[in-house]
């Protein structure tokens, strides 16, 4: 390591952000992730034995992924090389692998290659790692905030042990902040800070499980807190100014996008308007495209409500059109109206299921010809070909109905649509039952032509 790099690392350790300075130096200082790290846990045994395997850490920001990789670097006898996927390319990774091979073969020295934000590597970049990980040339540790099953290739995933990281508990974040307040070497211990317990709770609550956010907000509070001759006071009001807004984890292209959209639709389907509006608020606050939400409402109006309430679909379409016309923030109003209505009305997916059944039959059955009496009669040769023979115009009969077959002969009697008794669909059910009764009567007593 050159003198400039050494000086830079010394500066980071002394003057870098508080969250960076407070990174744990060993396993005993590591906080959180009790399901995977701790006495008797497999990962801790692997680290302490210094018989590492290739690992993948997956979880939200500020939960200790990079910190644990750094701890591993401090306790292992292997060389530790850190690469950031945003800046690194194939050439740099190959260089690390070549050097690791030389060190292992010539000096019996293993190499740990840590790649942060590994989900940013494309397939070609990930493929460079395969042989090296498979052979053990490098011990690979990857960290990602995104679902690895979406972003990492199956061959690479199969070579890694996956460890999911969870958001830290409020008590764990409070413990980290208390440690930072008394640590004079890495934290704020050189300053006499008087902090209200409510301020610590505020930081821990608003951080949403992100220790980095809480620690950096604590450092900001120490800078803007009310100072006296020899002390600084941090109140709950100071904490609110330092933290400002609650951190929202949402990415329009990744897991949170799909998970919250799913929760939104399932809340509508489950007739819970409060939950539907909550998840919609989460998406809007996270910066989701309001037209995406509007499209979900249109789909739900037909798929989950259907004919149980025919007003649902035009209302959802109207909400989408309103959003296009007025945009945000006012566009939230018609979206809220539509979401609350859709979640509060009777539900039926009968029409959707009927189409799915018909589509399946179309795929599996042979092509059926249109019966002659249903064919188009507008062209000149239609009558000569018998295409209008025996067609009965329903409006010429009482109640605008007369019994005749509309399905191909081989499918006569087949029913796809089974209306429920839900909401307005119950009226359709009654109408179709009456139609069936009339059909049976007309078969016994055919109408006069």
Secondary structure as UniProt FT lines:
FT   HELIX           3..15
FT   HELIX           18..21
FT   HELIX           27..29
FT   TURN            34..36
FT   TURN            39..40
FT   HELIX           42..49
FT   STRAND          55..58
FT   TURN            61..62
FT   HELIX           65..75
FT   STRAND          79..84
FT   TURN            85..87
FT   HELIX           90..107
FT   STRAND          111..116
FT   HELIX           118..120
FT   HELIX           123..135
FT   STRAND          139..144
FT   HELIX           148..151
FT   HELIX           154..157
FT   TURN            158..159
FT   STRAND          161..164
FT   HELIX           170..182
FT   TURN            184..186
FT   TURN            189..190
FT   STRAND          193..195
FT   HELIX           197..206
FT   TURN            207..209
FT   HELIX           211..224
FT   STRAND          226..227
FT   STRAND          232..234
FT   HELIX           236..243
FT   TURN            252..253
FT   HELIX           255..269
FT   TURN            270..271
FT   HELIX           273..285
FT   TURN            286..287
FT   HELIX           290..300
FT   HELIX           301..305
FT   HELIX           306..308
FT   HELIX           311..326
FT   TURN            328..330
FT   HELIX           331..344
FT   HELIX           350..364
FT   HELIX           372..374
FT   HELIX           380..382
FT   TURN            383..390
FT   HELIX           394..396
FT   HELIX           398..400
FT   HELIX           409..411
FT   TURN            412..413
FT   TURN            423..424
FT   HELIX           425..444
//
